[in-house]
């Protein structure tokens, strides 16, 4: 299955348009209502795990040369910074997630993702950012790709349980991942006025 760049760009544009629709309904009075809004900044962290399926392409061919199947385990740690209004509303999220994959094949395939996005009050989240990974190629050992992710973050008594699907794409092929885990707020948080 090949996901074209046009399909990915259309998906991104659709998400942006859907999320922007409520903004067109707001008046100048609505903006004045939120002037001086108190914001809260929090840090969360916790483990992440999941699986990645490498779609047919150069990347899958390289894995098969090394006797690695296209389904790969992922284990990592999640670092998150979020800023959100104290009175409710969307949170602005930055996540850094280092992973190791392929341990079931007796190897380690490291990668790191930096994702910037938005988490809605109901827990729905989406974002995108760069991913850097080890290719295993001696001539070109580091690869990069664009990561686009969506998911739902469930909250149980202060513990976030993220369930996310991500698509990574570059000229070597696409990968689809499902990752989950948990994240706990660090005790320090800061408040400031907008």
Secondary structure by P-SEA (a helix, b strand, c coil): ccccaaaaaaaaaaaaaaaacccccccaaaaaaacbbbbbbbbbbbbbbbbbbbcccaaaaaaaaaccccbbbbbbbbbbbbbbbccccbbbbbbbbbbcccccccbbbbbbbbbbbcccccccccbbbbbbbbcccccccbbbbbbbbbbbbbbcccbbbbbbbbbbbcccbbbbbbbbbbbbbccbbbbbcc
